[in-house]
């Protein structure tokens, strides 16, 4: 199951990503990195031993958001 996590590089989002990866989900992260750092996602991947898909996208940019959904088909849930 593929799950999109918005704000996934932030404190709560990164912990959610770690739990999802550890539970076997495929994780796609969208974050504009305004209040977070991509380093958090590198740590999450290291701890989980699995990779995720990251897009530096602002949710207020509909064209960029549509591009993520075109590239990452079969997203089944959004957090």
Residue frames relative to the residue before (quaternion, step in Angstrom):
aa qw qx qy qz dx dy dz
X 1.0000 0.0000 0.0000 0.0000 0.00 0.00 0.00
X 0.2453 -0.7748 0.5719 0.1116 3.56 -0.91 0.99
X 0.0735 -0.8091 0.5828 -0.0165 3.56 -0.75 1.15
X 0.2783 -0.7371 0.5970 0.1514 3.55 -1.00 0.92
X 0.1100 -0.7848 0.6087 0.0385 3.58 -0.80 1.05
X 0.2163 -0.7652 0.5938 0.1229 3.57 -0.61 1.13
X 0.8019 0.1925 -0.1732 0.5385 3.57 -0.94 0.86
X 0.2618 0.8400 -0.4456 0.1654 3.55 1.22 0.52
X 0.6502 0.5059 -0.3321 0.4594 3.61 1.19 -0.27
X 0.5488 0.6080 -0.3964 0.4148 3.59 1.26 -0.07
X 0.7548 -0.4045 0.2642 0.4437 3.56 -1.31 0.09
X 0.7348 0.4011 -0.2397 0.4917 3.58 0.66 -1.07
X 0.6633 0.5257 -0.3058 0.4361 3.57 0.91 -0.91
X 0.6663 0.4974 -0.3155 0.4574 3.59 0.93 -0.82
X 0.6387 0.5037 -0.3330 0.4769 3.59 1.05 -0.67
X 0.6184 0.5248 -0.3369 0.4782 3.58 1.08 -0.70
X 0.6417 0.5263 -0.3201 0.4570 3.59 0.97 -0.86
X 0.6438 0.5232 -0.3244 0.4546 3.58 0.93 -0.87
X 0.6708 0.4928 -0.3006 0.4657 3.59 0.86 -0.93
X 0.6589 0.5094 -0.3122 0.4571 3.59 0.93 -0.85
X 0.6567 0.4982 -0.3124 0.4723 3.59 0.91 -0.87
X 0.6651 0.5030 -0.3056 0.4597 3.58 0.94 -0.86
X 0.6926 0.4495 -0.2698 0.4954 3.58 1.17 -0.55
X 0.6346 -0.6020 0.3050 0.3767 3.58 1.27 0.22
X 0.4807 0.6672 -0.4449 0.3547 3.59 1.21 0.14
X 0.3965 -0.6366 0.5934 0.2923 3.53 -1.30 0.41
X 0.1534 -0.8310 0.5339 0.0277 3.58 -0.68 1.12
X 0.0987 -0.7438 0.6602 0.0347 3.52 -1.06 0.97
X 0.1355 -0.8099 0.5694 0.0400 3.58 -0.75 1.06
X 0.0786 -0.7377 0.6686 0.0504 3.51 -1.11 0.87
X 0.1955 0.7585 -0.6019 0.1556 3.57 -0.82 1.01
X 0.3566 -0.7380 0.5272 0.2243 3.59 -0.98 0.76
X 0.3829 -0.7655 0.4333 0.2820 3.59 1.38 -0.01
X 0.2976 0.7669 -0.5144 0.2423 3.58 1.13 0.57
X 0.8067 0.1348 -0.0459 0.5735 3.59 0.95 -0.91
X 0.6994 0.3991 -0.2531 0.5361 3.58 1.16 0.52
X 0.3229 -0.7342 0.5650 0.1935 3.53 -1.33 0.12
X 0.5500 -0.6250 0.4478 0.3261 3.54 -1.08 0.75
X 0.5154 0.6483 -0.4085 0.3836 3.60 1.20 -0.44
X 0.5898 0.5767 -0.3679 0.4292 3.60 1.06 -0.68
X 0.6740 0.4869 -0.2965 0.4698 3.59 0.99 -0.79
X 0.6024 0.5364 -0.3607 0.4682 3.59 1.09 -0.60
X 0.6513 0.5026 -0.3120 0.4753 3.58 1.02 -0.80
X 0.6194 0.5427 -0.3373 0.4561 3.58 0.99 -0.82
X 0.6745 0.4894 -0.2955 0.4672 3.59 0.86 -0.94
X 0.6410 0.5224 -0.3207 0.4619 3.57 1.01 -0.78
X 0.6796 0.4884 -0.2874 0.4659 3.58 0.89 -0.91
X 0.7156 0.4472 -0.2489 0.4753 3.58 0.97 -0.87
X 0.3329 -0.7456 0.5091 0.2722 3.58 1.14 -0.56
X 0.6719 0.4126 -0.2832 0.5460 3.56 1.24 0.48
X 0.4123 -0.7104 0.5115 0.2525 3.55 -1.20 0.46
X 0.1972 -0.7407 0.6270 0.1388 3.51 -1.37 0.29
X 0.4672 -0.6450 0.5241 0.3017 3.56 -1.32 0.20
X 0.0786 -0.8184 0.5690 0.0153 3.60 -0.73 1.04
X 0.0412 -0.7694 0.6374 0.0004 3.53 -1.06 0.90
X 0.2621 -0.7343 0.6032 0.1683 3.56 -0.79 1.01
X 0.2250 0.7695 -0.5347 0.2670 3.51 0.05 1.42
X 0.3235 -0.6998 0.6011 0.2106 3.54 -1.14 0.72
X 0.4828 -0.6906 0.4579 0.2834 3.58 -0.80 0.98
X 0.6249 0.5380 -0.3407 0.4516 3.60 1.21 -0.31
X 0.6159 0.5134 -0.3394 0.4918 3.59 1.32 0.02
X 0.2520 -0.8265 0.4801 0.1509 3.62 0.07 1.25
X 0.6363 0.5288 -0.3456 0.4427 3.62 0.99 -0.69
X 0.6648 0.4877 -0.3038 0.4773 3.59 0.93 -0.85
X 0.6451 0.5231 -0.3139 0.4601 3.57 0.99 -0.83
X 0.6400 0.5118 -0.3186 0.4764 3.58 0.98 -0.82
X 0.6208 0.5515 -0.3338 0.4461 3.58 1.06 -0.73
X 0.6254 0.5238 -0.3357 0.4709 3.57 1.03 -0.76
X 0.6899 0.4741 -0.2876 0.4653 3.59 0.87 -0.91
X 0.6145 0.5197 -0.3556 0.4752 3.62 1.10 -0.54
X 0.7080 0.4654 -0.2609 0.4627 3.57 0.92 -0.93
X 0.7639 0.2822 -0.1452 0.5619 3.57 1.03 -0.80
X 0.0616 -0.8213 0.5669 0.0150 3.55 0.23 1.23
X 0.7941 0.3402 -0.2550 0.4343 3.53 -1.33 0.31
X 0.2777 0.7139 -0.5828 0.2712 3.61 0.96 0.76
X 0.2105 -0.8322 0.5078 0.0731 3.54 -0.64 1.15
X 0.7975 0.0790 -0.0399 0.5968 3.59 1.20 -0.38
X 0.1827 -0.7584 0.6168 0.1046 3.54 -1.25 0.56
X 0.1220 -0.7638 0.6314 0.0556 3.55 -0.97 0.95
